[in-house]
Amino acid sequence: APFIDAQALLARGDEMKGVLVRGIAPELESEVSDVVNERSRLVFQGLREGEFGIVLGVDLAKRLGVQMGDTVTLIAPNGQVTPAGITPRLKQMRVIGTFNSGHYEYDANLAMMHLVDAAKMFRLEGASGIRVKLRDLHQAVQVGDELSQALSTKARASSAALGDGWGELYVRDWTKQNRTWFAAVQVEKTMMFIILTLIVAVAAFN
């Protein structure tokens, strides 16, 4: 499924929060993400091109104090150049619902909007990437490496043939996106192994 990832500010009254904005194709997102499940499917179907609706994580909505139907102001980092200088790009967005992924990092920092609206807001010609869901999540690292090699080779060939300078591709799997969390889990597992080894050693000597 195609997507756009960008950073922005979301404001409601005196409250302001830096968020990760993800532009999605609502009809395809359920194929690659468990966030769009049976309970939230109707919410995401409300994302329609040109209406500039937005779906917030439940914790983000609580932080801003907004509910379904409220409006928030999205402030894009790439401003507009005017005779008076550079002014921020603002857009009033209507909250059409919330989602609960069960992961605080996402629920407190992620906002989703329609792919086409996101492209207009952040001045992009199309999607910034493609998300792929695998049948076996444990193959993500291997498949990511294979895709990186294959696509980079094709991109360089295309760039050389067209002379457009295009050819930079980045492949990220779920282990890289959640690297901090996995590092913490690995430290915890190591410490538990050491502690249990010491307990067994003391019991054996006794």
Rosetta blueprint (number, residue, H / E / L):
1 A L
2 P E
3 F E
4 I E
5 D E
6 A E
7 Q E
8 A E
9 L E
10 L E
11 A E
12 R E
13 G L
14 D L
15 E E
16 M E
17 K E
18 G E
19 V E
20 L E
21 V E
22 R E
23 G E
24 I E
25 A L
26 P H
27 E H
28 L H
29 E H
30 S L
31 E L
32 V L
33 S L
34 D L
35 V L
36 V L
37 N L
38 E L
39 R L
40 S L
41 R H
42 L H
43 V H
44 F H
45 Q H
46 G L
47 L L
48 R L
49 E L
50 G L
51 E L
52 F L
53 G E
54 I E
55 V E
56 L E
57 G E
58 V H
59 D H
60 L H
61 A H
62 K H
63 R H
64 L H
65 G L
66 V L
67 Q L
68 M L
69 G L
70 D L
71 T E
72 V E
73 T E
74 L E
75 I E
76 A E
77 P E
78 N E
79 G E
80 Q E
81 V E
82 T E
83 P L
84 A L
85 G E
86 I E
87 T E
88 P E
89 R E
90 L E
91 K E
92 Q E
93 M E
94 R E
95 V E
96 I E
97 G E
98 T E
99 F E
100 N L
101 S L
102 G L
103 H L
104 Y H
105 E H
106 Y H
107 D H
108 A L
109 N L
110 L E
111 A E
112 M E
113 M E
114 H E
115 L H
116 V H
117 D H
118 A H
119 A H
120 K H
121 M H
122 F L
123 R L
124 L L
125 E L
126 G L
127 A L
128 S L
129 G E
130 I E
131 R L
132 V L
133 K L
134 L L
135 R L
136 D L
137 L H
138 H H
139 Q H
140 A H
141 V H
142 Q H
143 V H
144 G H
145 D H
146 E H
147 L H
148 S H
149 Q H
150 A H
151 L H
152 S H
153 T H
154 K H
155 A H
156 R H
157 A H
158 S H
159 S H
160 A H
161 A H
162 L H
163 G L
164 D L
165 G L
166 W L
167 G L
168 E L
169 L L
170 Y L
171 V L
172 R L
173 D L
174 W H
175 T H
176 K H
177 Q H
178 N L
179 R H
180 T H
181 W H
182 F H
183 A H
184 A H
185 V H
186 Q H
187 V H
188 E H
189 K H
190 T H
191 M H
192 M H
193 F H
194 I H
195 I H
196 L H
197 T H
198 L H
199 I H
200 V H
201 A H
202 V H
203 A H
204 A H
205 F H
206 N L
